[in-house]
Amino acid sequence: MSCTENESGPFVVFFLPAVVGCLTILLAKRWANSQVVSGSSTAVSRRRKIIKDPLIKRPLPPIALKMLPPGSKKANGVTKKGCIGGDEELMQKRVSQPARVSPSSSPSAASDMKYTEGPVAPKHIPFPVIPHDGELLFEFMTLVFTLLAAALQFLNLYRTVWWLPHSHTNQAMNFYLIDIHLVSFIVAILSRRFLLSLTMAILRSFLNPKFLPHATVASRMFILGVILGVLAWCTYFIALKYPLMKLFYLCYPAIIYFLLFGFRATPFLALDTGGARSLHSCSSDQRQVRAEVEMFRQDFNYRLNMILFNSVCGAYYTSFVPCCFAQSYLYYSVSLTSQQTGFVWGALFCRLGAALLPARYCDVAHRAALHQAPSSESPSPSSWCGARLWAPDPSHDRFYAVFKNPSTLLCVFLCLQLALIFVQLCLLFSNIPWHGYLAIFLLLFMNYYTMFKLVRDYIVAWKVYKAESMIQEKNINAPVT
């Protein structure tokens, strides 16, 4: 049976559009897949995004060989698509370039090979959100703890034996021996941060956010003026009753403050973090990596200064200053007052460390540290340049050692807190006076709360960084050329 012109009409009308539609769908699908692959890889050039390697995706198509006379244009490589001259030119270009991937026996295994150059970029795991106390709650609890510590130290100094039948007093302390101006001085020093936090919390509740920066500056100036005025008033009356040498005891922390922070008022009124950003930007530019690590290193040192100064200042004014201004005829246990000073300092140090160096902050610094290399992996100073890795720098080496695994830093704070609690529990079973029992018992409440915070942060950080190290080792051991 022969096909006429009228019989070919249904084939053209029905089958040809279907074939064209299928080809269009296949081409669109392949184009979409190529866009996904090209969007996820930034190290592959534009030519390689378009021309795919036949060794990976599909076998080489059969090449039709033709016998061509020597000297012809096609033999010289000026051929059309699909001829042997163009394939030889393409293979020569591929041979001249560095090999990316070695061909595998199976196409699926070859498609999983990585296209990377140089060192493998670190993989960051999202750190879980850990709830922490707000600024106002933290300052309130710290104020209550320090005021309680000061009251317990005054109890160690001015206690009485009021329970004896022939005692001439019915009160637990000789309140008439306590200088009210000294107590006011101590309370003003200890409450400075809480007053500012309370003022800012009130202003945030009803003030427009665009006026908040100006209100913050005004409130800091007002609180600073009030605190300095109260301190000057108390110092005047203290100078009338005590030798001039004892005034040096009151002003000694001010000398340390000016050496650490200069003439800035913000660290005195608040736990300032130095204005460091809390986000990390992944970058392969070593100049940017060095600048970011240097910023985090300075901020970490600043936070350590804040922790040391505020913990020493709190223990100094709550436990040491009352002993300095005690009357010469007053008898008290030096060992008991000294251990009270040490317990207060240890509790404040761990509490401020958990607040200023939380697990979230350590994770951000850890991400920045992973992008740097220690000096042992860096080139020699003579061959070092700005575009390469780290030059020998001991400060950056220390930063890398601390934040390579921040759970170690959290473990240090946790061990200090556990050691402090262990010593206090051992003293409870020793032969100490009744006021010593009371002091240790009340201070343990705050230590238990801080221990809970540190244990939680350490467990979360330890699990996160353990999983991150396993992923990093797997990424390093992957076949990369």
Contacts in CASP RR format, 6 or more apart in sequence:
PFRMAT RR
TARGET T0000
AUTHOR 0000-0000-0000
METHOD contacts of the structure
MODEL  1
MSCTENESGPFVVFFLPAVVGCLTILLAKRWANSQVVSGSSTAVSRRRKI
IKDPLIKRPLPPIALKMLPPGSKKANGVTKKGCIGGDEELMQKRVSQPAR
VSPSSSPSAASDMKYTEGPVAPKHIPFPVIPHDGELLFEFMTLVFTLLAA
ALQFLNLYRTVWWLPHSHTNQAMNFYLIDIHLVSFIVAILSRRFLLSLTM
AILRSFLNPKFLPHATVASRMFILGVILGVLAWCTYFIALKYPLMKLFYL
CYPAIIYFLLFGFRATPFLALDTGGARSLHSCSSDQRQVRAEVEMFRQDF
NYRLNMILFNSVCGAYYTSFVPCCFAQSYLYYSVSLTSQQTGFVWGALFC
RLGAALLPARYCDVAHRAALHQAPSSESPSPSSWCGARLWAPDPSHDRFY
AVFKNPSTLLCVFLCLQLALIFVQLCLLFSNIPWHGYLAIFLLLFMNYYT
MFKLVRDYIVAWKVYKAESMIQEKNINAPVT
34 49 0 8 1.000
34 50 0 8 1.000
34 52 0 8 1.000
37 49 0 8 1.000
38 44 0 8 1.000
38 49 0 8 1.000
41 115 0 8 1.000
43 115 0 8 1.000
43 116 0 8 1.000
43 117 0 8 1.000
44 115 0 8 1.000
51 90 0 8 1.000
53 101 0 8 1.000
54 60 0 8 1.000
54 61 0 8 1.000
55 103 0 8 1.000
55 110 0 8 1.000
56 101 0 8 1.000
56 103 0 8 1.000
56 107 0 8 1.000
56 110 0 8 1.000
56 111 0 8 1.000
56 113 0 8 1.000
57 107 0 8 1.000
57 111 0 8 1.000
58 107 0 8 1.000
63 82 0 8 1.000
63 84 0 8 1.000
63 87 0 8 1.000
65 84 0 8 1.000
66 74 0 8 1.000
66 83 0 8 1.000
66 84 0 8 1.000
68 74 0 8 1.000
68 75 0 8 1.000
69 75 0 8 1.000
73 79 0 8 1.000
74 83 0 8 1.000
74 85 0 8 1.000
75 85 0 8 1.000
77 83 0 8 1.000
77 85 0 8 1.000
77 86 0 8 1.000
77 88 0 8 1.000
77 89 0 8 1.000
79 85 0 8 1.000
79 86 0 8 1.000
99 481 0 8 1.000
100 115 0 8 1.000
100 481 0 8 1.000
101 110 0 8 1.000
101 113 0 8 1.000
101 115 0 8 1.000
101 481 0 8 1.000
102 113 0 8 1.000
102 479 0 8 1.000
102 481 0 8 1.000
103 110 0 8 1.000
104 110 0 8 1.000
104 113 0 8 1.000
113 479 0 8 1.000
114 478 0 8 1.000
114 479 0 8 1.000
114 480 0 8 1.000
116 480 0 8 1.000
120 475 0 8 1.000
120 476 0 8 1.000
120 478 0 8 1.000
120 480 0 8 1.000
121 282 0 8 1.000
121 284 0 8 1.000
122 367 0 8 1.000
122 370 0 8 1.000
122 371 0 8 1.000
122 472 0 8 1.000
123 468 0 8 1.000
123 471 0 8 1.000
123 472 0 8 1.000
123 475 0 8 1.000
124 280 0 8 1.000
124 282 0 8 1.000
124 367 0 8 1.000
124 370 0 8 1.000
124 468 0 8 1.000
125 464 0 8 1.000
125 467 0 8 1.000
125 468 0 8 1.000
125 471 0 8 1.000
127 359 0 8 1.000
127 360 0 8 1.000
127 363 0 8 1.000
127 464 0 8 1.000
128 460 0 8 1.000
128 464 0 8 1.000
129 360 0 8 1.000
130 358 0 8 1.000
130 359 0 8 1.000
130 360 0 8 1.000
130 456 0 8 1.000
130 457 0 8 1.000
130 460 0 8 1.000
132 355 0 8 1.000
132 358 0 8 1.000
132 453 0 8 1.000
133 141 0 8 1.000
133 355 0 8 1.000
135 197 0 8 1.000
135 200 0 8 1.000
135 201 0 8 1.000
136 197 0 8 1.000
136 198 0 8 1.000
136 201 0 8 1.000
138 355 0 8 1.000
139 193 0 8 1.000
139 194 0 8 1.000
139 197 0 8 1.000
139 198 0 8 1.000
140 194 0 8 1.000
140 197 0 8 1.000
141 446 0 8 1.000
141 449 0 8 1.000
142 193 0 8 1.000
142 194 0 8 1.000
142 348 0 8 1.000
142 351 0 8 1.000
143 190 0 8 1.000
143 191 0 8 1.000
143 193 0 8 1.000
143 194 0 8 1.000
145 347 0 8 1.000
145 348 0 8 1.000
145 351 0 8 1.000
145 443 0 8 1.000
145 446 0 8 1.000
146 190 0 8 1.000
146 314 0 8 1.000
146 318 0 8 1.000
146 344 0 8 1.000
146 348 0 8 1.000
147 187 0 8 1.000
147 190 0 8 1.000
147 318 0 8 1.000
148 442 0 8 1.000
148 443 0 8 1.000
149 315 0 8 1.000
149 318 0 8 1.000
149 319 0 8 1.000
149 340 0 8 1.000
149 344 0 8 1.000
149 443 0 8 1.000
150 186 0 8 1.000
150 190 0 8 1.000
150 317 0 8 1.000
150 318 0 8 1.000
150 319 0 8 1.000
150 322 0 8 1.000
152 340 0 8 1.000
152 435 0 8 1.000
152 438 0 8 1.000
152 439 0 8 1.000
152 442 0 8 1.000
152 443 0 8 1.000
153 318 0 8 1.000
153 319 0 8 1.000
153 322 0 8 1.000
153 323 0 8 1.000
153 337 0 8 1.000
153 340 0 8 1.000
153 341 0 8 1.000
154 173 0 8 1.000
154 178 0 8 1.000
154 322 0 8 1.000
155 172 0 8 1.000
155 173 0 8 1.000
155 435 0 8 1.000
155 438 0 8 1.000
155 439 0 8 1.000
156 332 0 8 1.000
156 333 0 8 1.000
156 336 0 8 1.000
156 337 0 8 1.000
156 340 0 8 1.000
156 435 0 8 1.000
156 436 0 8 1.000
156 439 0 8 1.000
157 322 0 8 1.000
157 323 0 8 1.000
157 326 0 8 1.000
157 330 0 8 1.000
157 332 0 8 1.000
157 337 0 8 1.000
158 173 0 8 1.000
158 174 0 8 1.000
158 175 0 8 1.000
158 177 0 8 1.000
158 178 0 8 1.000
158 330 0 8 1.000
159 172 0 8 1.000
159 173 0 8 1.000
159 435 0 8 1.000
160 167 0 8 1.000
160 169 0 8 1.000
160 171 0 8 1.000
160 172 0 8 1.000
160 173 0 8 1.000
160 174 0 8 1.000
161 167 0 8 1.000
162 169 0 8 1.000
162 170 0 8 1.000
162 171 0 8 1.000
162 172 0 8 1.000
177 327 0 8 1.000
177 330 0 8 1.000
179 238 0 8 1.000
179 241 0 8 1.000
179 325 0 8 1.000
181 234 0 8 1.000
181 237 0 8 1.000
181 238 0 8 1.000
182 234 0 8 1.000
182 238 0 8 1.000
182 321 0 8 1.000
182 322 0 8 1.000
182 325 0 8 1.000
184 230 0 8 1.000
184 234 0 8 1.000
185 230 0 8 1.000
185 231 0 8 1.000
185 234 0 8 1.000
185 235 0 8 1.000
185 238 0 8 1.000
185 250 0 8 1.000
186 317 0 8 1.000
186 318 0 8 1.000
186 321 0 8 1.000
186 322 0 8 1.000
188 227 0 8 1.000
188 230 0 8 1.000
188 231 0 8 1.000
188 234 0 8 1.000
189 227 0 8 1.000
189 231 0 8 1.000
189 313 0 8 1.000
189 314 0 8 1.000
189 317 0 8 1.000
190 314 0 8 1.000
190 317 0 8 1.000
190 318 0 8 1.000
192 223 0 8 1.000
192 227 0 8 1.000
192 268 0 8 1.000
192 269 0 8 1.000
193 269 0 8 1.000
193 270 0 8 1.000
193 271 0 8 1.000
195 223 0 8 1.000
195 226 0 8 1.000
195 227 0 8 1.000
196 219 0 8 1.000
196 220 0 8 1.000
196 223 0 8 1.000
196 269 0 8 1.000
196 270 0 8 1.000
197 270 0 8 1.000
199 219 0 8 1.000
199 222 0 8 1.000
199 223 0 8 1.000
200 216 0 8 1.000
200 219 0 8 1.000
203 212 0 8 1.000
203 215 0 8 1.000
203 216 0 8 1.000
203 219 0 8 1.000
204 212 0 8 1.000
207 215 0 8 1.000
220 265 0 8 1.000
220 266 0 8 1.000
220 269 0 8 1.000
220 270 0 8 1.000
223 269 0 8 1.000
224 265 0 8 1.000
224 268 0 8 1.000
224 269 0 8 1.000
227 269 0 8 1.000
235 247 0 8 1.000
235 250 0 8 1.000
238 246 0 8 1.000
238 247 0 8 1.000
238 250 0 8 1.000
238 325 0 8 1.000
239 247 0 8 1.000
242 325 0 8 1.000
246 324 0 8 1.000
246 325 0 8 1.000
249 321 0 8 1.000
249 324 0 8 1.000
249 325 0 8 1.000
250 321 0 8 1.000
252 316 0 8 1.000
253 309 0 8 1.000
253 312 0 8 1.000
253 313 0 8 1.000
253 316 0 8 1.000
253 317 0 8 1.000
256 309 0 8 1.000
256 312 0 8 1.000
257 267 0 8 1.000
257 268 0 8 1.000
257 309 0 8 1.000
260 267 0 8 1.000
260 305 0 8 1.000
260 309 0 8 1.000
261 267 0 8 1.000
261 268 0 8 1.000
261 305 0 8 1.000
261 309 0 8 1.000
266 272 0 8 1.000
267 306 0 8 1.000
267 309 0 8 1.000
271 306 0 8 1.000
271 310 0 8 1.000
271 352 0 8 1.000
271 355 0 8 1.000
271 356 0 8 1.000
272 306 0 8 1.000
273 299 0 8 1.000
273 302 0 8 1.000
273 303 0 8 1.000
273 356 0 8 1.000
274 299 0 8 1.000
274 302 0 8 1.000
275 299 0 8 1.000
276 295 0 8 1.000
276 296 0 8 1.000
276 299 0 8 1.000
277 295 0 8 1.000
278 360 0 8 1.000
278 361 0 8 1.000
278 364 0 8 1.000
279 364 0 8 1.000
280 292 0 8 1.000
280 364 0 8 1.000
280 367 0 8 1.000
280 368 0 8 1.000
281 288 0 8 1.000
281 292 0 8 1.000
282 367 0 8 1.000
282 371 0 8 1.000
283 289 0 8 1.000
283 292 0 8 1.000
283 371 0 8 1.000
286 386 0 8 1.000
286 387 0 8 1.000
286 388 0 8 1.000
286 389 0 8 1.000
286 390 0 8 1.000
287 386 0 8 1.000
287 387 0 8 1.000
289 368 0 8 1.000
289 371 0 8 1.000
289 372 0 8 1.000
290 372 0 8 1.000
290 390 0 8 1.000
290 396 0 8 1.000
292 368 0 8 1.000
292 371 0 8 1.000
293 368 0 8 1.000
293 369 0 8 1.000
293 371 0 8 1.000
293 372 0 8 1.000
293 396 0 8 1.000
293 399 0 8 1.000
294 396 0 8 1.000
296 364 0 8 1.000
296 365 0 8 1.000
296 368 0 8 1.000
296 369 0 8 1.000
296 399 0 8 1.000
296 403 0 8 1.000
297 395 0 8 1.000
297 396 0 8 1.000
297 399 0 8 1.000
300 357 0 8 1.000
300 365 0 8 1.000
300 399 0 8 1.000
300 402 0 8 1.000
303 356 0 8 1.000
303 357 0 8 1.000
306 352 0 8 1.000
306 356 0 8 1.000
307 349 0 8 1.000
307 352 0 8 1.000
307 353 0 8 1.000
307 356 0 8 1.000
307 357 0 8 1.000
308 349 0 8 1.000
310 348 0 8 1.000
310 352 0 8 1.000
311 345 0 8 1.000
311 346 0 8 1.000
311 348 0 8 1.000
311 349 0 8 1.000
311 352 0 8 1.000
312 345 0 8 1.000
314 344 0 8 1.000
314 345 0 8 1.000
314 348 0 8 1.000
315 341 0 8 1.000
315 342 0 8 1.000
315 344 0 8 1.000
315 345 0 8 1.000
315 346 0 8 1.000
315 348 0 8 1.000
318 344 0 8 1.000
319 337 0 8 1.000
319 340 0 8 1.000
319 341 0 8 1.000
319 342 0 8 1.000
319 344 0 8 1.000
320 341 0 8 1.000
323 332 0 8 1.000
323 337 0 8 1.000
326 332 0 8 1.000
333 433 0 8 1.000
336 432 0 8 1.000
336 433 0 8 1.000
336 436 0 8 1.000
339 427 0 8 1.000
340 439 0 8 1.000
343 420 0 8 1.000
343 424 0 8 1.000
343 439 0 8 1.000
343 440 0 8 1.000
343 443 0 8 1.000
344 443 0 8 1.000
346 416 0 8 1.000
346 420 0 8 1.000
347 420 0 8 1.000
347 443 0 8 1.000
347 446 0 8 1.000
347 447 0 8 1.000
347 450 0 8 1.000
349 416 0 8 1.000
350 413 0 8 1.000
350 416 0 8 1.000
350 417 0 8 1.000
350 420 0 8 1.000
350 447 0 8 1.000
350 450 0 8 1.000
350 454 0 8 1.000
351 446 0 8 1.000
351 450 0 8 1.000
353 413 0 8 1.000
354 413 0 8 1.000
354 450 0 8 1.000
354 453 0 8 1.000
354 454 0 8 1.000
354 457 0 8 1.000
357 409 0 8 1.000
357 413 0 8 1.000
358 457 0 8 1.000
359 406 0 8 1.000
359 410 0 8 1.000
359 457 0 8 1.000
359 458 0 8 1.000
359 460 0 8 1.000
359 461 0 8 1.000
362 403 0 8 1.000
362 406 0 8 1.000
362 409 0 8 1.000
362 410 0 8 1.000
362 461 0 8 1.000
363 406 0 8 1.000
363 461 0 8 1.000
363 464 0 8 1.000
365 399 0 8 1.000
365 403 0 8 1.000
365 406 0 8 1.000
366 403 0 8 1.000
366 404 0 8 1.000
366 405 0 8 1.000
366 406 0 8 1.000
366 465 0 8 1.000
368 403 0 8 1.000
369 399 0 8 1.000
369 400 0 8 1.000
369 402 0 8 1.000
369 403 0 8 1.000
369 404 0 8 1.000
370 404 0 8 1.000
372 389 0 8 1.000
372 390 0 8 1.000
372 396 0 8 1.000
372 399 0 8 1.000
372 400 0 8 1.000
373 389 0 8 1.000
373 390 0 8 1.000
373 400 0 8 1.000
374 390 0 8 1.000
374 396 0 8 1.000
374 397 0 8 1.000
374 400 0 8 1.000
374 401 0 8 1.000
375 390 0 8 1.000
375 391 0 8 1.000
375 392 0 8 1.000
375 393 0 8 1.000
375 394 0 8 1.000
375 396 0 8 1.000
375 397 0 8 1.000
377 389 0 8 1.000
377 390 0 8 1.000
378 384 0 8 1.000
378 388 0 8 1.000
378 389 0 8 1.000
378 390 0 8 1.000
378 391 0 8 1.000
378 392 0 8 1.000
379 388 0 8 1.000
379 389 0 8 1.000
381 391 0 8 1.000
381 392 0 8 1.000
384 391 0 8 1.000
390 396 0 8 1.000
402 408 0 8 1.000
402 409 0 8 1.000
403 409 0 8 1.000
405 465 0 8 1.000
405 469 0 8 1.000
406 461 0 8 1.000
406 465 0 8 1.000
407 458 0 8 1.000
407 461 0 8 1.000
407 462 0 8 1.000
407 465 0 8 1.000
410 454 0 8 1.000
410 457 0 8 1.000
410 458 0 8 1.000
410 461 0 8 1.000
411 458 0 8 1.000
411 462 0 8 1.000
413 454 0 8 1.000
414 451 0 8 1.000
414 454 0 8 1.000
414 455 0 8 1.000
414 458 0 8 1.000
417 447 0 8 1.000
417 450 0 8 1.000
417 451 0 8 1.000
417 454 0 8 1.000
418 451 0 8 1.000
420 447 0 8 1.000
421 444 0 8 1.000
421 447 0 8 1.000
421 448 0 8 1.000
421 451 0 8 1.000
424 440 0 8 1.000
424 443 0 8 1.000
424 444 0 8 1.000
424 447 0 8 1.000
425 444 0 8 1.000
427 440 0 8 1.000
428 437 0 8 1.000
428 440 0 8 1.000
428 441 0 8 1.000
432 440 0 8 1.000
END
